Amino acid sequence: MVWRFKDQTMSFDLSVDFVFNKELARALIENKSPIRPLPEHLLLWGRVCFSWG
C-alpha cells in the first residue's frame, strides 16, 4: 500500500507480475457482508433509519 496525501492524484500502476484473480473478485462481489453490523440505535441516532424494530 502506497502512502497518499489528499491532494495527490490517484494512479493505479500495477507491477509486471500482478495477476488478477477473476474468481476471487467475483466471489468478493457476490458475497458482500459488513465487517461489523451497526447497532440499530446508532442508525436511529444518525438518522439513517427512523423506526425502532
C-alpha positions in Angstrom: 0.0 0.0 0.0 1.4 3.3 -1.0 1.0 6.3 1.3 -1.0 9.0 -0.3 -1.9 12.6 0.6 -5.4 14.1 -0.1 -4.1 16.4 -2.8 -2.3 13.7 -4.8 -3.7 12.3 -7.9 -4.6 8.6 -7.8 -2.7 6.3 -10.0 -3.1 2.6 -10.2 0.1 1.3 -11.7 0.4 -2.4 -11.3 3.6 -4.3 -11.2 4.5 -6.6 -14.1 3.9 -9.8 -12.1 0.4 -8.7 -11.0 -2.2 -11.4 -11.6 -6.0 -10.6 -11.5 -8.0 -13.4 -10.0 -11.4 -13.2 -11.6 -12.9 -15.9 -9.5 -11.9 -14.2 -6.2 -13.1 -10.9 -7.4 -16.5 -12.4 -8.4 -16.8 -14.2 -5.0 -16.0 -11.0 -3.1 -18.6 -9.0 -5.1 -21.3 -11.7 -4.8 -20.8 -12.4 -1.1 -20.7 -8.9 0.4 -21.0 -8.7 4.1 -20.5 -5.8 6.5 -17.3 -6.0 8.5 -19.3 -5.4 11.6 -23.1 -4.8 11.6 -24.1 -1.4 13.0 -26.4 -1.3 16.1 -29.9 -0.2 15.4 -29.8 2.7 17.9 -26.8 4.1 16.1 -28.7 4.1 12.8 -31.5 5.9 14.6 -29.2 8.4 16.2 -27.5 9.1 12.8 -30.9 9.4 11.1 -30.2 6.6 8.7 -33.4 4.8 9.7 -36.4 6.2 11.5 -38.1 3.1 13.1 -37.1 1.1 16.1 -37.6 -2.6 15.5 
